Amino acid sequence: MTLSRFHELLLEEFGEQFSQVIFRDTRLLKFEDKTPAELLAAGLSPKEIWFAICDQLAVPSERWHGKTKTIRHAE
């Protein structure tokens, strides 16, 4: 997973404001209470961090790879 996809998933799942709070302030238990920002700076895979966020914040597993997009008739 690319870093840009990681941020895209955060934004899609949690919205513009809350995704920033999660990124900066959420302490991930799986990674010794470090924040996603700290973990990325330390070189951890964005994918591992994303899955830890999803697990800890009870994101339904069907959305761990992004929300399903509904195609409208006009598209």
PDB file of N, H, CA, C and O in Angstrom:
ATOM      1  N   MET A   1       0.847  -1.181   0.000  1.00  0.00           N
ATOM      2  CA  MET A   1       0.000   0.000   0.000  1.00  0.00           C
ATOM      3  C   MET A   1       0.890   1.240   0.000  1.00  0.00           C
ATOM      4  O   MET A   1       1.858   1.336   0.754  1.00  0.00           O
ATOM      5  N   THR A   2       0.537   2.172  -0.855  1.00  0.00           N
ATOM      6  H   THR A   2      -0.250   2.094  -1.467  1.00  0.00           H
ATOM      7  CA  THR A   2       1.291   3.416  -0.905  1.00  0.00           C
ATOM      8  C   THR A   2       0.852   4.343   0.230  1.00  0.00           C
ATOM      9  O   THR A   2      -0.226   4.184   0.803  1.00  0.00           O
ATOM     10  N   LEU A   3       1.693   5.290   0.529  1.00  0.00           N
ATOM     11  H   LEU A   3       2.568   5.419   0.063  1.00  0.00           H
ATOM     12  CA  LEU A   3       1.369   6.268   1.559  1.00  0.00           C
ATOM     13  C   LEU A   3       0.141   7.082   1.155  1.00  0.00           C
ATOM     14  O   LEU A   3      -0.705   7.396   1.993  1.00  0.00           O
ATOM     15  N   SER A   4       0.046   7.419  -0.117  1.00  0.00           N
ATOM     16  H   SER A   4       0.733   7.164  -0.798  1.00  0.00           H
ATOM     17  CA  SER A   4      -1.115   8.195  -0.577  1.00  0.00           C
ATOM     18  C   SER A   4      -2.408   7.387  -0.431  1.00  0.00           C
ATOM     19  O   SER A   4      -3.446   7.947  -0.076  1.00  0.00           O
ATOM     20  N   ARG A   5      -2.356   6.073  -0.701  1.00  0.00           N
ATOM     21  H   ARG A   5      -1.513   5.618  -0.990  1.00  0.00           H
ATOM     22  CA  ARG A   5      -3.548   5.224  -0.530  1.00  0.00           C
ATOM     23  C   ARG A   5      -3.925   5.138   0.951  1.00  0.00           C
ATOM     24  O   ARG A   5      -5.108   5.149   1.291  1.00  0.00           O
ATOM     25  N   PHE A   6      -2.938   5.055   1.820  1.00  0.00           N
ATOM     26  H   PHE A   6      -1.976   5.046   1.544  1.00  0.00           H
ATOM     27  CA  PHE A   6      -3.174   5.037   3.266  1.00  0.00           C
ATOM     28  C   PHE A   6      -3.964   6.274   3.687  1.00  0.00           C
ATOM     29  O   PHE A   6      -4.964   6.167   4.395  1.00  0.00           O
ATOM     30  N   HIS A   7      -3.509   7.447   3.248  1.00  0.00           N
ATOM     31  H   HIS A   7      -2.696   7.534   2.672  1.00  0.00           H
ATOM     32  CA  HIS A   7      -4.197   8.690   3.606  1.00  0.00           C
ATOM     33  C   HIS A   7      -5.587   8.767   2.959  1.00  0.00           C
ATOM     34  O   HIS A   7      -6.526   9.299   3.550  1.00  0.00           O
ATOM     35  N   GLU A   8      -5.700   8.240   1.762  1.00  0.00           N
ATOM     36  H   GLU A   8      -4.936   7.808   1.282  1.00  0.00           H
ATOM     37  CA  GLU A   8      -6.994   8.192   1.076  1.00  0.00           C
ATOM     38  C   GLU A   8      -7.996   7.344   1.858  1.00  0.00           C
ATOM     39  O   GLU A   8      -9.152   7.736   2.022  1.00  0.00           O
ATOM     40  N   LEU A   9      -7.555   6.190   2.336  1.00  0.00           N
ATOM     41  H   LEU A   9      -6.616   5.872   2.204  1.00  0.00           H
ATOM     42  CA  LEU A   9      -8.431   5.313   3.124  1.00  0.00           C
ATOM     43  C   LEU A   9      -8.833   5.965   4.448  1.00  0.00           C
ATOM     44  O   LEU A   9      -9.988   5.871   4.861  1.00  0.00           O
ATOM     45  N   LEU A  10      -7.888   6.622   5.106  1.00  0.00           N
ATOM     46  H   LEU A  10      -6.950   6.699   4.770  1.00  0.00           H
ATOM     47  CA  LEU A  10      -8.197   7.335   6.346  1.00  0.00           C
ATOM     48  C   LEU A  10      -9.284   8.384   6.103  1.00  0.00           C
ATOM     49  O   LEU A  10     -10.261   8.469   6.848  1.00  0.00           O
ATOM     50  N   LEU A  11      -9.099   9.161   5.071  1.00  0.00           N
ATOM     51  H   LEU A  11      -8.305   9.092   4.466  1.00  0.00           H
ATOM     52  CA  LEU A  11     -10.043  10.221   4.729  1.00  0.00           C
ATOM     53  C   LEU A  11     -11.417   9.646   4.372  1.00  0.00           C
ATOM     54  O   LEU A  11     -12.445  10.146   4.830  1.00  0.00           O
ATOM     55  N   GLU A  12     -11.425   8.613   3.569  1.00  0.00           N
ATOM     56  H   GLU A  12     -10.590   8.207   3.197  1.00  0.00           H
ATOM     57  CA  GLU A  12     -12.672   7.980   3.143  1.00  0.00           C
ATOM     58  C   GLU A  12     -13.453   7.400   4.322  1.00  0.00           C
ATOM     59  O   GLU A  12     -14.674   7.540   4.397  1.00  0.00           O
ATOM     60  N   GLU A  13     -12.752   6.761   5.225  1.00  0.00           N
ATOM     61  H   GLU A  13     -11.760   6.647   5.164  1.00  0.00           H
ATOM     62  CA  GLU A  13     -13.418   6.084   6.344  1.00  0.00           C
ATOM     63  C   GLU A  13     -13.817   7.039   7.458  1.00  0.00           C
ATOM     64  O   GLU A  13     -14.887   6.880   8.046  1.00  0.00           O
ATOM     65  N   PHE A  14     -12.983   8.024   7.759  1.00  0.00           N
ATOM     66  H   PHE A  14     -12.115   8.152   7.281  1.00  0.00           H
ATOM     67  CA  PHE A  14     -13.209   8.835   8.950  1.00  0.00           C
ATOM     68  C   PHE A  14     -13.519  10.309   8.687  1.00  0.00           C
ATOM     69  O   PHE A  14     -13.843  11.043   9.620  1.00  0.00           O
ATOM     70  N   GLY A  15     -13.426  10.743   7.455  1.00  0.00           N
ATOM     71  H   GLY A  15     -13.162  10.147   6.697  1.00  0.00           H
ATOM     72  CA  GLY A  15     -13.715  12.145   7.151  1.00  0.00           C
ATOM     73  C   GLY A  15     -12.490  13.022   7.334  1.00  0.00           C
ATOM     74  O   GLY A  15     -11.482  12.611   7.910  1.00  0.00           O
ATOM     75  N   GLU A  16     -12.606  14.236   6.830  1.00  0.00           N
ATOM     76  H   GLU A  16     -13.424  14.570   6.362  1.00  0.00           H
ATOM     77  CA  GLU A  16     -11.460  15.148   6.785  1.00  0.00           C
ATOM     78  C   GLU A  16     -10.906  15.503   8.167  1.00  0.00           C
ATOM     79  O   GLU A  16      -9.695  15.440   8.378  1.00  0.00           O
ATOM     80  N   GLN A  17     -11.759  15.866   9.088  1.00  0.00           N
ATOM     81  H   GLN A  17     -12.743  15.917   8.916  1.00  0.00           H
ATOM     82  CA  GLN A  17     -11.295  16.309  10.410  1.00  0.00           C
ATOM     83  C   GLN A  17     -10.838  15.148  11.288  1.00  0.00           C
ATOM     84  O   GLN A  17      -9.744  15.181  11.851  1.00  0.00           O
ATOM     85  N   PHE A  18     -11.679  14.123  11.401  1.00  0.00           N
ATOM     86  H   PHE A  18     -12.568  14.096  10.943  1.00  0.00           H
ATOM     87  CA  PHE A  18     -11.383  13.022  12.315  1.00  0.00           C
ATOM     88  C   PHE A  18     -10.186  12.200  11.845  1.00  0.00           C
ATOM     89  O   PHE A  18      -9.453  11.656  12.670  1.00  0.00           O
ATOM     90  N   SER A  19      -9.976  12.102  10.526  1.00  0.00           N
ATOM     91  H   SER A  19     -10.572  12.545   9.856  1.00  0.00           H
ATOM     92  CA  SER A  19      -8.837  11.330  10.030  1.00  0.00           C
ATOM     93  C   SER A  19      -7.514  11.941  10.501  1.00  0.00           C
ATOM     94  O   SER A  19      -6.557  11.213  10.763  1.00  0.00           O
ATOM     95  N   GLN A  20      -7.456  13.260  10.609  1.00  0.00           N
ATOM     96  H   GLN A  20      -8.234  13.851  10.396  1.00  0.00           H
ATOM     97  CA  GLN A  20      -6.241  13.919  11.093  1.00  0.00           C
ATOM     98  C   GLN A  20      -6.007  13.647  12.574  1.00  0.00           C
ATOM     99  O   GLN A  20      -4.870  13.472  13.012  1.00  0.00           O
ATOM    100  N   VAL A  21      -7.088  13.613  13.333  1.00  0.00           N
ATOM    101  H   VAL A  21      -8.011  13.754  12.977  1.00  0.00           H
ATOM    102  CA  VAL A  21      -6.993  13.292  14.766  1.00  0.00           C
ATOM    103  C   VAL A  21      -6.480  11.864  14.938  1.00  0.00           C
ATOM    104  O   VAL A  21      -5.595  11.607  15.754  1.00  0.00           O
ATOM    105  N   ILE A  22      -7.038  10.950  14.171  1.00  0.00           N
ATOM    106  H   ILE A  22      -7.757  11.158  13.509  1.00  0.00           H
ATOM    107  CA  ILE A  22      -6.603   9.556  14.256  1.00  0.00           C
ATOM    108  C   ILE A  22      -5.120   9.444  13.900  1.00  0.00           C
ATOM    109  O   ILE A  22      -4.364   8.759  14.589  1.00  0.00           O
ATOM    110  N   PHE A  23      -4.713  10.105  12.842  1.00  0.00           N
ATOM    111  H   PHE A  23      -5.327  10.661  12.282  1.00  0.00           H
ATOM    112  CA  PHE A  23      -3.334  10.029  12.383  1.00  0.00           C
ATOM    113  C   PHE A  23      -2.355  10.574  13.429  1.00  0.00           C
ATOM    114  O   PHE A  23      -1.303   9.980  13.666  1.00  0.00           O
ATOM    115  N   ARG A  24      -2.693  11.675  14.036  1.00  0.00           N
ATOM    116  H   ARG A  24      -3.547  12.158  13.844  1.00  0.00           H
ATOM    117  CA  ARG A  24      -1.787  12.323  14.993  1.00  0.00           C
ATOM    118  C   ARG A  24      -1.889  11.789  16.418  1.00  0.00           C
ATOM    119  O   ARG A  24      -0.885  11.717  17.126  1.00  0.00           O
ATOM    120  N   ASP A  25      -3.107  11.411  16.848  1.00  0.00           N
ATOM    121  H   ASP A  25      -3.923  11.470  16.273  1.00  0.00           H
ATOM    122  CA  ASP A  25      -3.336  11.203  18.279  1.00  0.00           C
ATOM    123  C   ASP A  25      -3.708   9.790  18.724  1.00  0.00           C
ATOM    124  O   ASP A  25      -3.581   9.472  19.906  1.00  0.00           O
ATOM    125  N   THR A  26      -4.160   8.944  17.813  1.00  0.00           N
ATOM    126  H   THR A  26      -4.263   9.203  16.853  1.00  0.00           H
ATOM    127  CA  THR A  26      -4.571   7.601  18.223  1.00  0.00           C
ATOM    128  C   THR A  26      -3.357   6.753  18.557  1.00  0.00           C
ATOM    129  O   THR A  26      -2.432   6.628  17.755  1.00  0.00           O
ATOM    130  N   ARG A  27      -3.370   6.184  19.728  1.00  0.00           N
ATOM    131  H   ARG A  27      -4.122   6.286  20.379  1.00  0.00           H
ATOM    132  CA  ARG A  27      -2.277   5.314  20.180  1.00  0.00           C
ATOM    133  C   ARG A  27      -2.668   3.872  19.848  1.00  0.00           C
ATOM    134  O   ARG A  27      -3.659   3.357  20.365  1.00  0.00           O
ATOM    135  N   LEU A  28      -1.892   3.235  18.991  1.00  0.00           N
ATOM    136  H   LEU A  28      -1.087   3.653  18.571  1.00  0.00           H
ATOM    137  CA  LEU A  28      -2.208   1.873  18.563  1.00  0.00           C
ATOM    138  C   LEU A  28      -1.608   0.862  19.532  1.00  0.00           C
ATOM    139  O   LEU A  28      -0.390   0.772  19.683  1.00  0.00           O
ATOM    140  N   LEU A  29      -2.475   0.113  20.178  1.00  0.00           N
ATOM    141  H   LEU A  29      -3.465   0.186  20.055  1.00  0.00           H
ATOM    142  CA  LEU A  29      -2.053  -0.855  21.187  1.00  0.00           C
ATOM    143  C   LEU A  29      -1.134  -1.921  20.598  1.00  0.00           C
ATOM    144  O   LEU A  29      -0.193  -2.369  21.253  1.00  0.00           O
ATOM    145  N   LYS A  30      -1.410  -2.318  19.371  1.00  0.00           N
ATOM    146  H   LYS A  30      -2.174  -1.954  18.839  1.00  0.00           H
ATOM    147  CA  LYS A  30      -0.609  -3.361  18.716  1.00  0.00           C
ATOM    148  C   LYS A  30       0.846  -2.939  18.557  1.00  0.00           C
ATOM    149  O   LYS A  30       1.738  -3.786  18.489  1.00  0.00           O
ATOM    150  N   PHE A  31       1.085  -1.644  18.499  1.00  0.00           N
ATOM    151  H   PHE A  31       0.361  -0.956  18.554  1.00  0.00           H
ATOM    152  CA  PHE A  31       2.430  -1.124  18.279  1.00  0.00           C
ATOM    153  C   PHE A  31       2.915  -0.269  19.444  1.00  0.00           C
ATOM    154  O   PHE A  31       3.421   0.837  19.257  1.00  0.00           O
ATOM    155  N   GLU A  32       2.750  -0.801  20.635  1.00  0.00           N
ATOM    156  H   GLU A  32       2.339  -1.700  20.787  1.00  0.00           H
ATOM    157  CA  GLU A  32       3.291  -0.194  21.858  1.00  0.00           C
ATOM    158  C   GLU A  32       2.851   1.248  22.075  1.00  0.00           C
ATOM    159  O   GLU A  32       3.648   2.096  22.474  1.00  0.00           O
ATOM    160  N   ASP A  33       1.577   1.517  21.808  1.00  0.00           N
ATOM    161  H   ASP A  33       0.930   0.828  21.483  1.00  0.00           H
ATOM    162  CA  ASP A  33       0.987   2.844  22.054  1.00  0.00           C
ATOM    163  C   ASP A  33       1.603   3.965  21.219  1.00  0.00           C
ATOM    164  O   ASP A  33       1.631   5.114  21.660  1.00  0.00           O
ATOM    165  N   LYS A  34       2.086   3.655  20.043  1.00  0.00           N
ATOM    166  H   LYS A  34       2.063   2.722  19.685  1.00  0.00           H
ATOM    167  CA  LYS A  34       2.608   4.698  19.159  1.00  0.00           C
ATOM    168  C   LYS A  34       1.503   5.142  18.207  1.00  0.00           C
ATOM    169  O   LYS A  34       0.597   4.373  17.885  1.00  0.00           O
ATOM    170  N   THR A  35       1.590   6.394  17.761  1.00  0.00           N
ATOM    171  H   THR A  35       2.326   7.019  18.022  1.00  0.00           H
ATOM    172  CA  THR A  35       0.588   6.919  16.836  1.00  0.00           C
ATOM    173  C   THR A  35       0.929   6.487  15.407  1.00  0.00           C
ATOM    174  O   THR A  35       2.074   6.134  15.123  1.00  0.00           O
ATOM    175  N   PRO A  36      -0.054   6.514  14.512  1.00  0.00           N
ATOM    176  CA  PRO A  36       0.246   6.223  13.109  1.00  0.00           C
ATOM    177  C   PRO A  36       1.343   7.129  12.547  1.00  0.00           C
ATOM    178  O   PRO A  36       2.200   6.668  11.793  1.00  0.00           O
ATOM    179  N   ALA A  37       1.320   8.405  12.908  1.00  0.00           N
ATOM    180  H   ALA A  37       0.624   8.779  13.521  1.00  0.00           H
ATOM    181  CA  ALA A  37       2.360   9.329  12.432  1.00  0.00           C
ATOM    182  C   ALA A  37       3.747   8.880  12.890  1.00  0.00           C
ATOM    183  O   ALA A  37       4.698   8.894  12.109  1.00  0.00           O
ATOM    184  N   GLU A  38       3.857   8.484  14.147  1.00  0.00           N
ATOM    185  H   GLU A  38       3.085   8.472  14.781  1.00  0.00           H
ATOM    186  CA  GLU A  38       5.142   8.015  14.682  1.00  0.00           C
ATOM    187  C   GLU A  38       5.593   6.737  13.982  1.00  0.00           C
ATOM    188  O   GLU A  38       6.773   6.571  13.676  1.00  0.00           O
ATOM    189  N   LEU A  39       4.654   5.845  13.735  1.00  0.00           N
ATOM    190  H   LEU A  39       3.695   5.980  13.984  1.00  0.00           H
ATOM    191  CA  LEU A  39       4.981   4.564  13.105  1.00  0.00           C
ATOM    192  C   LEU A  39       5.442   4.755  11.662  1.00  0.00           C
ATOM    193  O   LEU A  39       6.384   4.099  11.217  1.00  0.00           O
ATOM    194  N   LEU A  40       4.784   5.646  10.937  1.00  0.00           N
ATOM    195  H   LEU A  40       4.019   6.179  11.299  1.00  0.00           H
ATOM    196  CA  LEU A  40       5.215   5.925   9.568  1.00  0.00           C
ATOM    197  C   LEU A  40       6.615   6.544   9.560  1.00  0.00           C
ATOM    198  O   LEU A  40       7.455   6.190   8.732  1.00  0.00           O
ATOM    199  N   ALA A  41       6.849   7.458  10.478  1.00  0.00           N
ATOM    200  H   ALA A  41       6.167   7.745  11.150  1.00  0.00           H
ATOM    201  CA  ALA A  41       8.167   8.100  10.572  1.00  0.00           C
ATOM    202  C   ALA A  41       9.264   7.079  10.892  1.00  0.00           C
ATOM    203  O   ALA A  41      10.418   7.244  10.495  1.00  0.00           O
ATOM    204  N   ALA A  42       8.881   6.017  11.619  1.00  0.00           N
ATOM    205  H   ALA A  42       7.944   5.883  11.941  1.00  0.00           H
ATOM    206  CA  ALA A  42       9.840   4.973  11.975  1.00  0.00           C
ATOM    207  C   ALA A  42      10.020   3.950  10.857  1.00  0.00           C
ATOM    208  O   ALA A  42      10.849   3.046  10.962  1.00  0.00           O
ATOM    209  N   GLY A  43       9.237   4.099   9.780  1.00  0.00           N
ATOM    210  H   GLY A  43       8.564   4.834   9.694  1.00  0.00           H
ATOM    211  CA  GLY A  43       9.417   3.220   8.632  1.00  0.00           C
ATOM    212  C   GLY A  43       8.493   2.022   8.551  1.00  0.00           C
ATOM    213  O   GLY A  43       8.694   1.151   7.704  1.00  0.00           O
ATOM    214  N   LEU A  44       7.487   1.954   9.407  1.00  0.00           N
ATOM    215  H   LEU A  44       7.323   2.662  10.095  1.00  0.00           H
ATOM    216  CA  LEU A  44       6.550   0.833   9.363  1.00  0.00           C
ATOM    217  C   LEU A  44       5.661   0.939   8.131  1.00  0.00           C
ATOM    218  O   LEU A  44       5.362   2.037   7.662  1.00  0.00           O
ATOM    219  N   SER A  45       5.254  -0.183   7.626  1.00  0.00           N
ATOM    220  H   SER A  45       5.497  -1.075   8.007  1.00  0.00           H
ATOM    221  CA  SER A  45       4.420  -0.251   6.432  1.00  0.00           C
ATOM    222  C   SER A  45       3.061   0.422   6.655  1.00  0.00           C
ATOM    223  O   SER A  45       2.401   0.157   7.659  1.00  0.00           O
ATOM    224  N   PRO A  46       2.637   1.292   5.723  1.00  0.00           N
ATOM    225  CA  PRO A  46       1.312   1.908   5.841  1.00  0.00           C
ATOM    226  C   PRO A  46       0.188   0.868   5.925  1.00  0.00           C
ATOM    227  O   PRO A  46      -0.813   1.079   6.610  1.00  0.00           O
ATOM    228  N   LYS A  47       0.362  -0.233   5.233  1.00  0.00           N
ATOM    229  H   LYS A  47       1.175  -0.405   4.676  1.00  0.00           H
ATOM    230  CA  LYS A  47      -0.655  -1.299   5.251  1.00  0.00           C
ATOM    231  C   LYS A  47      -0.814  -1.880   6.652  1.00  0.00           C
ATOM    232  O   LYS A  47      -1.938  -2.063   7.120  1.00  0.00           O
ATOM    233  N   GLU A  48       0.288  -2.169   7.320  1.00  0.00           N
ATOM    234  H   GLU A  48       1.200  -2.020   6.939  1.00  0.00           H
ATOM    235  CA  GLU A  48       0.222  -2.709   8.680  1.00  0.00           C
ATOM    236  C   GLU A  48      -0.453  -1.716   9.632  1.00  0.00           C
ATOM    237  O   GLU A  48      -1.249  -2.098  10.490  1.00  0.00           O
ATOM    238  N   ILE A  49      -0.121  -0.451   9.460  1.00  0.00           N
ATOM    239  H   ILE A  49       0.525  -0.141   8.762  1.00  0.00           H
ATOM    240  CA  ILE A  49      -0.703   0.591  10.309  1.00  0.00           C
ATOM    241  C   ILE A  49      -2.198   0.705  10.042  1.00  0.00           C
ATOM    242  O   ILE A  49      -2.992   0.792  10.979  1.00  0.00           O
ATOM    243  N   TRP A  50      -2.584   0.706   8.767  1.00  0.00           N
ATOM    244  H   TRP A  50      -1.939   0.636   8.007  1.00  0.00           H
ATOM    245  CA  TRP A  50      -3.994   0.820   8.412  1.00  0.00           C
ATOM    246  C   TRP A  50      -4.797  -0.328   9.008  1.00  0.00           C
ATOM    247  O   TRP A  50      -5.855  -0.100   9.593  1.00  0.00           O
ATOM    248  N   PHE A  51      -4.311  -1.556   8.870  1.00  0.00           N
ATOM    249  H   PHE A  51      -3.451  -1.742   8.395  1.00  0.00           H
ATOM    250  CA  PHE A  51      -5.039  -2.704   9.414  1.00  0.00           C
ATOM    251  C   PHE A  51      -5.132  -2.634  10.936  1.00  0.00           C
ATOM    252  O   PHE A  51      -6.138  -3.050  11.511  1.00  0.00           O
ATOM    253  N   ALA A  52      -4.099  -2.116  11.592  1.00  0.00           N
ATOM    254  H   ALA A  52      -3.281  -1.778  11.125  1.00  0.00           H
ATOM    255  CA  ALA A  52      -4.144  -1.955  13.052  1.00  0.00           C
ATOM    256  C   ALA A  52      -5.184  -0.909  13.451  1.00  0.00           C
ATOM    257  O   ALA A  52      -5.895  -1.083  14.441  1.00  0.00           O
ATOM    258  N   ILE A  53      -5.272   0.179  12.678  1.00  0.00           N
ATOM    259  H   ILE A  53      -4.694   0.320  11.873  1.00  0.00           H
ATOM    260  CA  ILE A  53      -6.287   1.206  12.937  1.00  0.00           C
ATOM    261  C   ILE A  53      -7.672   0.588  12.791  1.00  0.00           C
ATOM    262  O   ILE A  53      -8.532   0.755  13.656  1.00  0.00           O
ATOM    263  N   CYS A  54      -7.879  -0.126  11.691  1.00  0.00           N
ATOM    264  H   CYS A  54      -7.180  -0.262  10.988  1.00  0.00           H
ATOM    265  CA  CYS A  54      -9.186  -0.743  11.434  1.00  0.00           C
ATOM    266  C   CYS A  54      -9.580  -1.699  12.556  1.00  0.00           C
ATOM    267  O   CYS A  54     -10.719  -1.691  13.021  1.00  0.00           O
ATOM    268  N   ASP A  55      -8.633  -2.514  12.978  1.00  0.00           N
ATOM    269  H   ASP A  55      -7.707  -2.521  12.600  1.00  0.00           H
ATOM    270  CA  ASP A  55      -8.898  -3.480  14.040  1.00  0.00           C
ATOM    271  C   ASP A  55      -9.231  -2.779  15.354  1.00  0.00           C
ATOM    272  O   ASP A  55     -10.227  -3.112  15.997  1.00  0.00           O
ATOM    273  N   GLN A  56      -8.425  -1.832  15.750  1.00  0.00           N
ATOM    274  H   GLN A  56      -7.616  -1.562  15.228  1.00  0.00           H
ATOM    275  CA  GLN A  56      -8.611  -1.151  17.031  1.00  0.00           C
ATOM    276  C   GLN A  56      -9.882  -0.302  17.058  1.00  0.00           C
ATOM    277  O   GLN A  56     -10.547  -0.219  18.091  1.00  0.00           O
ATOM    278  N   LEU A  57     -10.223   0.325  15.941  1.00  0.00           N
ATOM    279  H   LEU A  57      -9.684   0.257  15.102  1.00  0.00           H
ATOM    280  CA  LEU A  57     -11.383   1.217  15.908  1.00  0.00           C
ATOM    281  C   LEU A  57     -12.646   0.532  15.373  1.00  0.00           C
ATOM    282  O   LEU A  57     -13.641   1.190  15.068  1.00  0.00           O
ATOM    283  N   ALA A  58     -12.590  -0.781  15.267  1.00  0.00           N
ATOM    284  H   ALA A  58     -11.782  -1.315  15.515  1.00  0.00           H
ATOM    285  CA  ALA A  58     -13.754  -1.604  14.890  1.00  0.00           C
ATOM    286  C   ALA A  58     -14.369  -1.219  13.543  1.00  0.00           C
ATOM    287  O   ALA A  58     -15.590  -1.175  13.396  1.00  0.00           O
ATOM    288  N   VAL A  59     -13.506  -0.942  12.566  1.00  0.00           N
ATOM    289  H   VAL A  59     -12.514  -0.978  12.686  1.00  0.00           H
ATOM    290  CA  VAL A  59     -13.980  -0.723  11.203  1.00  0.00           C
ATOM    291  C   VAL A  59     -14.409  -2.089  10.667  1.00  0.00           C
ATOM    292  O   VAL A  59     -13.646  -3.050  10.771  1.00  0.00           O
ATOM    293  N   PRO A  60     -15.603  -2.197  10.101  1.00  0.00           N
ATOM    294  CA  PRO A  60     -16.040  -3.496   9.564  1.00  0.00           C
ATOM    295  C   PRO A  60     -15.040  -4.027   8.531  1.00  0.00           C
ATOM    296  O   PRO A  60     -14.546  -3.272   7.693  1.00  0.00           O
ATOM    297  N   SER A  61     -14.750  -5.314   8.597  1.00  0.00           N
ATOM    298  H   SER A  61     -15.151  -5.927   9.278  1.00  0.00           H
ATOM    299  CA  SER A  61     -13.708  -5.905   7.749  1.00  0.00           C
ATOM    300  C   SER A  61     -13.958  -5.708   6.259  1.00  0.00           C
ATOM    301  O   SER A  61     -13.010  -5.664   5.475  1.00  0.00           O
ATOM    302  N   GLU A  62     -15.219  -5.590   5.861  1.00  0.00           N
ATOM    303  H   GLU A  62     -15.989  -5.626   6.498  1.00  0.00           H
ATOM    304  CA  GLU A  62     -15.501  -5.386   4.436  1.00  0.00           C
ATOM    305  C   GLU A  62     -15.061  -4.001   3.945  1.00  0.00           C
ATOM    306  O   GLU A  62     -15.049  -3.747   2.741  1.00  0.00           O
ATOM    307  N   ARG A  63     -14.700  -3.107   4.871  1.00  0.00           N
ATOM    308  H   ARG A  63     -14.709  -3.313   5.849  1.00  0.00           H
ATOM    309  CA  ARG A  63     -14.232  -1.770   4.473  1.00  0.00           C
ATOM    310  C   ARG A  63     -12.725  -1.585   4.676  1.00  0.00           C
ATOM    311  O   ARG A  63     -12.214  -0.485   4.467  1.00  0.00           O
ATOM    312  N   TRP A  64     -12.016  -2.617   5.071  1.00  0.00           N
ATOM    313  H   TRP A  64     -12.431  -3.511   5.241  1.00  0.00           H
ATOM    314  CA  TRP A  64     -10.580  -2.496   5.305  1.00  0.00           C
ATOM    315  C   TRP A  64      -9.810  -2.186   4.024  1.00  0.00           C
ATOM    316  O   TRP A  64      -8.682  -1.698   4.084  1.00  0.00           O
ATOM    317  N   HIS A  65     -10.401  -2.461   2.884  1.00  0.00           N
ATOM    318  H   HIS A  65     -11.318  -2.857   2.835  1.00  0.00           H
ATOM    319  CA  HIS A  65      -9.751  -2.161   1.607  1.00  0.00           C
ATOM    320  C   HIS A  65     -10.441  -1.003   0.905  1.00  0.00           C
ATOM    321  O   HIS A  65     -10.246  -0.788  -0.291  1.00  0.00           O
ATOM    322  N   GLY A  66     -11.242  -0.266   1.645  1.00  0.00           N
ATOM    323  H   GLY A  66     -11.400  -0.441   2.617  1.00  0.00           H
ATOM    324  CA  GLY A  66     -11.965   0.875   1.097  1.00  0.00           C
ATOM    325  C   GLY A  66     -13.451   0.576   1.012  1.00  0.00           C
ATOM    326  O   GLY A  66     -13.874  -0.579   0.955  1.00  0.00           O
ATOM    327  N   LYS A  67     -14.217   1.632   1.006  1.00  0.00           N
ATOM    328  H   LYS A  67     -13.873   2.570   1.052  1.00  0.00           H
ATOM    329  CA  LYS A  67     -15.660   1.479   0.896  1.00  0.00           C
ATOM    330  C   LYS A  67     -16.016   1.068  -0.514  1.00  0.00           C
ATOM    331  O   LYS A  67     -15.372   1.493  -1.473  1.00  0.00           O
ATOM    332  N   THR A  68     -17.044   0.240  -0.644  1.00  0.00           N
ATOM    333  H   THR A  68     -17.568  -0.105   0.135  1.00  0.00           H
ATOM    334  CA  THR A  68     -17.523  -0.163  -1.956  1.00  0.00           C
ATOM    335  C   THR A  68     -18.203   1.021  -2.617  1.00  0.00           C
ATOM    336  O   THR A  68     -19.076   1.668  -2.038  1.00  0.00           O
ATOM    337  N   LYS A  69     -17.788   1.283  -3.823  1.00  0.00           N
ATOM    338  H   LYS A  69     -17.079   0.758  -4.293  1.00  0.00           H
ATOM    339  CA  LYS A  69     -18.362   2.399  -4.559  1.00  0.00           C
ATOM    340  C   LYS A  69     -19.540   1.889  -5.394  1.00  0.00           C
ATOM    341  O   LYS A  69     -19.425   0.886  -6.098  1.00  0.00           O
ATOM    342  N   THR A  70     -20.667   2.588  -5.306  1.00  0.00           N
ATOM    343  H   THR A  70     -20.761   3.403  -4.733  1.00  0.00           H
ATOM    344  CA  THR A  70     -21.845   2.251  -6.079  1.00  0.00           C
ATOM    345  C   THR A  70     -21.782   3.014  -7.396  1.00  0.00           C
ATOM    346  O   THR A  70     -21.662   4.239  -7.406  1.00  0.00           O
ATOM    347  N   ILE A  71     -21.861   2.299  -8.484  1.00  0.00           N
ATOM    348  H   ILE A  71     -21.958   1.304  -8.476  1.00  0.00           H
ATOM    349  CA  ILE A  71     -21.847   2.955  -9.787  1.00  0.00           C
ATOM    350  C   ILE A  71     -23.270   3.351 -10.147  1.00  0.00           C
ATOM    351  O   ILE A  71     -24.193   2.537 -10.139  1.00  0.00           O
ATOM    352  N   ARG A  72     -23.409   4.614 -10.458  1.00  0.00           N
ATOM    353  H   ARG A  72     -22.659   5.275 -10.464  1.00  0.00           H
ATOM    354  CA  ARG A  72     -24.727   5.123 -10.824  1.00  0.00           C
ATOM    355  C   ARG A  72     -24.953   4.889 -12.306  1.00  0.00           C
ATOM    356  O   ARG A  72     -24.001   4.755 -13.075  1.00  0.00           O
ATOM    357  N   HIS A  73     -26.199   4.841 -12.698  1.00  0.00           N
ATOM    358  H   HIS A  73     -26.973   4.950 -12.074  1.00  0.00           H
ATOM    359  CA  HIS A  73     -26.573   4.553 -14.083  1.00  0.00           C
ATOM    360  C   HIS A  73     -25.915   5.524 -15.069  1.00  0.00           C
ATOM    361  O   HIS A  73     -25.479   5.109 -16.143  1.00  0.00           O
ATOM    362  N   ALA A  74     -25.842   6.784 -14.721  1.00  0.00           N
ATOM    363  H   ALA A  74     -26.196   7.121 -13.848  1.00  0.00           H
ATOM    364  CA  ALA A  74     -25.294   7.800 -15.607  1.00  0.00           C
ATOM    365  C   ALA A  74     -23.773   7.687 -15.750  1.00  0.00           C
ATOM    366  O   ALA A  74     -23.197   8.270 -16.669  1.00  0.00           O
ATOM    367  N   GLU A  75     -23.131   6.956 -14.869  1.00  0.00           N
ATOM    368  H   GLU A  75     -23.599   6.483 -14.123  1.00  0.00           H
ATOM    369  CA  GLU A  75     -21.675   6.829 -14.924  1.00  0.00           C
ATOM    370  C   GLU A  75     -21.365   5.704 -15.866  1.00  0.00           C
ATOM    371  O   GLU A  75     -20.195   5.391 -16.089  1.00  0.00           O
TER     372      GLU A  75
END
